[in-house]
Amino acid sequence: MKCVFVEKVNEVVVKEVPIPKINDDQVLIKMGIACICSKTDTHIIQGIYPAANPFPAYLGHEAAGTVVEVGKNVTGFKPGDRVAYKGETGVMAEYTAHTPDLMFKIPDNCSFEAAAMMEVSSCAYSLVRQCVKPGDHVLISGQGCAGTFGLIFAKLAGATQIIVTDPSEFKRERSMRYGADLALDPNAIDVVKESKGLTDGKGFDVVLEFSGECEPMQQTVYCVRCQGTIGMFGVCCKPVPFDFLEFHCKFARLISTGHEYAYNKVPYIKMLDFQQKGLINFDEFVTHKFPFTDVQKGLDLIAAGDKSILRIGLTPID
């Protein structure tokens, strides 16, 4: 089979390797689609985010496919089941040996594209459900894939006002279509000053950071109100100065989020529920597709800063 490897820093190759042999507690999955995470995967390639294994390392953690074999101790799954699955890294492969605790079944009316989006959306939902309550005034920085899901979930949570910031005009316009009340260019305004002006000087009830950039992360504490909530989703791969005196004096709280599927499957169950009820069109988040062997073309698009990308899907070559 073919799989995507990071040979060393900034070197990605498609290799031919044996199909994994599963043990009694594993499931063998044939990939239907695997998506490129514009942040984590590219950071792993650049050597600034830790891969699950030392280089050369498998890549990818967002995928969906079909079960082709199950170990004798596995219950609840059988060959032919359609599943979404995740991994710390390693799902960009034609076949993956996986444990049942990191996968869940999807119905026939849920596409592989939609199912693969349930990893990143679950992570965004995990943050929003801990931070946003009905009536909240919310500021969201960053409107990439995860940030857009954050906007959607804040709306579903009953936020009264949602302001988003992103330097990309394309992304700001898209955010307005997804329900933002106002979309601001952080390069054209003083975000902290604007936050005060939009909230009668109080600051926002909730500030959600999705960009992973240093400056917006620093600004969160100045944009939140007293006893407000800061939610950190974006990953900055270097130390970020943070004003803990301001944080302390505001009696604010700080919540971070990441992958919680191993100990809490509620977000994934909710994503499937949203999809089945037609509340979210997950398919439209896979904005670009390439054959599996053309992974470098997708990475090049991300590196070029194509703002139209939400997620790039890699599809089987057969």
N, C-alpha and C positions, 0 to 999 in steps of 0.2 A: 504494500500500500504506500501511498504518498502522504507525507506530513510536512508541516512547516516547522523549521528549526531556526533558532537564533544561534548561529555558529559561534559568534563572538560579538562584541559591541558593534552595532551598526552593520551587521552582516546577516541577512536573512536568506535562507535557502529552502528549496523544496526537495526533500530527500525521499528515496525509496527505502522503506524499512519493512520488516516482517509484520504481518497483522498480529496484534497482541493475543496471547493465549490467556484466557481468563482463569481465575481460580474459582473455588466453589462459592465464593461470596460476591462475585462480580457479574456484571452484565456487559456484553459486547454490543456496541451501538454503531450502526452505519450512519455517517454524517449526512444530514439533509441540507444544512446550511451552518456556517460558522461566521461570526461577525468580528470585525476588527474594532476593538475598543480604542478610540482615538487618543486616549490618555494613557491608560495602564499598559496596553500592548506597546505603544510607541516608547514609553518610558523604559520598559524592560529592554527593548531593542537598543536604546541609548545607554543602557547600563546605569540608569539613575533610579530605578525602582527594582526591588529585589524579586527575582524570579523564584519560583518554588524550588527549582533545581539549578545547580551551577551550569554555565554554558558548557557544551551545546545543550540548549533547553527547548522543549516543546513550547508552542505559543498558543494563546487563545483561551478564553473562559466564558464565551457566550455561544451556545449552539443548540441545535435540535436535530433529531434524526429518528431512526427506526431500530428497535431491538432486533438483533439477529441471533443471539445466543444468551442463555442464562446459566449461571452456576447452580449446582444442585441444592445449595442452601438458600437460594434466592426465592422469596415469595412475593406475590403481587405484580410480577412482571413476566411476560412471555414473549417469544419471538413474534414479530409483527406489530408490537405495541409502538405507537408514536410517542416520543418523549422529548421534553426539554431537559437539558443537562448543563451543568456548569463544572468548572474546575479551577483551581488556583492558576494553573496554566496547563495547556495540553490538548484542547479540543479541536485545534486546527489540524485534524487528521481524518483520513477517510474512514478509519475505524478507531474507536476508543474503548478501552476497558474501564468501566466505571462502577462505583458502588451505588446501590439503590438509594442511599440516603441523600445523594446529590442529584437526584433526577425526579421528575414527576410526569405522569401521563398527560397527554393532550388529546382532545377529541378530534375527529376527522374534519370538523369545520374550523379548526384552528390551524392556520398555515405554519410551516416551519419558520417562516420569516417572523410572524407574530410571536411564536414561542421563543425564538432566540432573543427577542427583545425583553423577555420577562426577567432576565437577570439584572440588567441595568435599571429597568423600571422598578423592580422590587427593591433595589438598593435606595433609589430615590424615594419610594413610598415609605420605606423604613424610617427615613429621616423626617419626612413631612408629617407622618402620623404621630410622631413624638413631639412635634413642634407647633403645629397649626391647629387652632380650634375655631369654631364658627365665630364670625365677627372680627377676626384678627385683621390688622393691616400689615401686609407682608412685603418685604423687599427681597428680591432674588437677584444675585449677581451671577452672570454666566448663562447663556441660552444655547448651549450645545445640546446634545441628545439628553443627558441626564437633567440639565437645567430646565429643558422644555417639559420633561416629565414632572419635574418639581412644580412647575407652573400649573400643569393640569391637575396634579394632586392637591395643590393648595386651593384651587377652585372647587374641587370635589369636597374638600374638607370644610368649605363654607366661609373662606376668607372674604371679607368685605371689600378690600382693596388690595390689588397686587401690582406692584411696580417692579419692572425688570430692568437690568442694565446689561448691555453688551456693546462692544465697539463695532460690531458688524451691523450695517444697515439691513442687510438681508435677514439676519437673525432677529433683529428688532421687529421688522415687518412681520415675520413669521410668528413671533410671540404675540403680536396683536391679534392675529387670526386665531391663535389658541386661547385667547381670552384675557390677556394682560390689559390692565386699565391704562397703563402708560409704559412706554419703552424708551429708555434714556441711553444716550451715548456717554459712557464714563470718561471718555477722552475730551469731551466738549463741555463738561460741567464739573463743578465741585460736588461730588456725590454726597459727602457728609452735610454740606450746607443745604443741598437740595432736599435731603432726607428730613432735615429740621423744618424746612419750608412746607413740605407736603404733609407734615404731621403736627402742625401748630407748635413746633419747637420741642415736641415730646420724644420723637424717635419712633421707629416702627415696633409693633408688638413682637414681630418675628423677622429676623434677617437670616436668609438662607444663602450660603456661599457655595456655588457650583463651578466657578471658573478655575479654581486651583491656582490662581495667580496671587502673587505676594500682596500687592496693594489692596485688592478687594478684601482679602482675608484680614488685613490690618484694619480696614475701615469698618468692619462689622461692629466692633465694640462702640464706635462713635455714632453708628446709625441706629442702634437698638435703644429702646426706651428703658427707663428704670424698671427692674424686675421683668424685663423682656427676655426673649430666648434667641440665642444664636445657634444656627444649625450649620455644621461644617461637613460638606460633601466633597468638595474639590480637594485634590491631592497636590500639594506643592512639594517637590522633591528636594527642598532645601529648607533650612531653618527660617522661620518667619517671626520677626519682632512683633510682640503683642502687648498692648497696654493693660496689664493686669490690675493696675490701680484704678483705671477707668471702669474695668470689669467689676472690680470689688465694690467700688462706690455706687455702682448701679444695681447691685444685688442681682445681676443677670445670671442666667444659666447657659451652659455651653454643651451642645450635644453633637457627637460625631456619628457617622454611620459607615457601614461597609457591607460585606457579605455576611448575612446572618442565616443563610439557608440551613447550615449544619445544625443549628440549634433552634430555629424558628421558621416554620414553613408558611406561616400566615401570609406574609407578603406575596409569595408565589401563588397561593390559593386565591388571594384577592385579585392578582393580575388576570388569572384565568376567568374569574368572575366578571371583571370589567370587560374582558374580551367577549365573553359569551353574551353579555347584556348589551353589547354594542356601545358601551360608554367611551371606549378608547379604540381607535383604529391603529393597532400596533404595526400593521403591515406597512403603513406609510412612513414609518421611521427608518425602514431599510431603503435608503434613497439611492443607493448605487449597488450594483452587483458585478462581480468578476468571477470567471472560472477559478477554481481553487489554486491552480498552478500560476495564476497571474496575481498572486498576493502582493508582489512588489508594486504593481500598478496602483493598487489601492493605497498602499503605504505612501507612494509618491504623491497621490492626490491629497492625502492628509498633510504631508510635509509642505506641499505647495500652498496650504491654507485655504483650500476650497470651502467657502462658507456654506455651500448648499448641502454639505454632508451632515446627516444625522448619524447613520450607521452604514458601513460598507459590508455587504454580505459576500461570502465566498461560497460558491456552489460546486457540487460534484462535477467531475469531468466526464462521467459516463452517462 
